[in-house]
Amino acid sequence: MLQNATFGLDAPFAVIDLDAFDANTTDFMRRARGVPLRLASKSLRVRTLQARALKAGFRGQLCFTLPEALWLASLGWDDLVVGYPTVDRGALRRLAEDPEARARITVMVDCAEHLDLITAAKPGGPVKVCIDVDAGWRVPGGLMTLGPKRSPLHDPSQVEAFARTIVAREDLELDGLMAYEGQIAGVGDRPPGRPLMRLALPVLQALSARELARRRAEVVDAVRSVAPLRFVNGGGTGSIERTAAEPAVTEVAAGSGLYGPTLFDTYRAFRPTPAAFFVLPVVRKTTPKLATALGGGYIASGAPGKDRLPRPVLPAGLKLDALEAAGEVQTPLLGRAATELQVGDQVWFRHAKAGELCERFDEVHLVQGDKVVDTVPTYRGEGKTFL
Ligand SMILES: Cc1ncc(COP(=O)(O)O)c(C=O)c1O
């Protein structure tokens, strides 16, 4: 069906299956059980699709840089929380001098330096800030910390003291609090080919979630004793139901699962429908059993491993070559379907991550049923490559 829709298009090109995207949106809402979802914009990087998700019920966006948030604000979008700290003085100056942008954007902070950079931009009125709290689990005994290495703020007392610093400064307004548990939200608990991890991960994640639920509630209480909070954000695609169930959390951030990339195939609790694809042309038959496609080396970010490679999915029965994998200019394909492939045929792939795919293409074809219903620019296609 998908292949019928794009018949006649010259590859390489990228496709979003809108039926799958909408089904994933509905499933996100089901999993959140009424708790608002904030859209992780980096995970889509296509404004048309961000608007579609917002229309379907997402509330506000978690942006990935301040220049991105300024751009979206200038286009009329509201409730833009920048999910990561910024040291971009030019962007902070633009925020500082624009009352409209200051009303629409909240920036992330976790240390005095972040606050000082805002002050140095000489804001014409208060700049809204969100405190980033470490959601990692410090395994008892000090053996290791499970979770992304983000904010230095971990204990309720530290966060409360930082909140007091913020409210004491006239050029700042404490708006929200965020604690992102990437060790649960971004790590599938059924990793293929790793039997020990399959046993250990669900247990570690459950222990981490329990510790975080308790600590997040304490942190929120401590900060609310200092100032009100408009929102308390947590989670991601892989933890929607768990994070939403915490009484201290007022919203969950998520996005990747709307595209259904391969890294989200490994969760027990849910299974997004693959919605994002890229299509490459077969440009040569190196041997009768081996078809070679043009380009394709779209390796996902993160610790390198096989799980970061794109996966050929259509026609079924293809695999990457162990030595070349997905290359800058060519991707040899093996497997039973490779014998059938001819020069000029097209091969469909899934990316391991979501929005990163859009850094490779200027536009995406939106498919509904067996038709391309629209072709829209990615951020890159709009000349916007923020990271
Ligand atoms: C701060 C933060 N929140 C939430 C998410 C979850 O986003 P997604 O659902 O796209 O994995 C991320 C992803 O990296 C993130 O960095």
The ligand as a Tripos MOL2 file, in Angstrom:
@<TRIPOS>MOLECULE
LIG
   16    16     1     0     0
SMALL
NO_CHARGES

@<TRIPOS>ATOM
      1 C1         13.9590   16.2350   28.3620 C.3       1 LIG1
      2 C2         13.2930   15.1990   27.5410 C.ar      1 LIG1
      3 N1         12.0170   14.8690   27.8000 N.ar      1 LIG1
      4 C3         11.3840   13.9440   27.0900 C.ar      1 LIG1
      5 C4         12.0110   13.2810   26.0630 C.ar      1 LIG1
      6 C5         11.2370   12.1990   25.3820 C.3       1 LIG1
      7 O1         11.0480   12.3570   24.0790 O.3       1 LIG1
      8 P1         10.6460   11.1330   23.1460 P.3       1 LIG1
      9 O2          9.2510   10.7410   23.4790 O.co2     1 LIG1
     10 O3         10.7640   11.7290   21.7980 O.co2     1 LIG1
     11 O4         11.6110   10.0340   23.3850 O.co2     1 LIG1
     12 C6         13.3290   13.5790   25.7520 C.ar      1 LIG1
     13 C7         14.0250   12.8600   24.6940 C.2       1 LIG1
     14 O5         15.2150   12.8390   24.5850 O.2       1 LIG1
     15 C8         13.9770   14.5540   26.5090 C.ar      1 LIG1
     16 O6         15.2710   14.8910   26.2780 O.3       1 LIG1
@<TRIPOS>BOND
     1     1     2 1
     2     2     3 ar
     3     2    15 ar
     4     3     4 ar
     5     4     5 ar
     6     5     6 1
     7     5    12 ar
     8     6     7 1
     9     7     8 1
    10     8     9 2
    11     8    10 1
    12     8    11 1
    13    12    13 1
    14    12    15 ar
    15    13    14 2
    16    15    16 1
@<TRIPOS>SUBSTRUCTURE
     1 LIG1         1 GROUP 0 **** ****
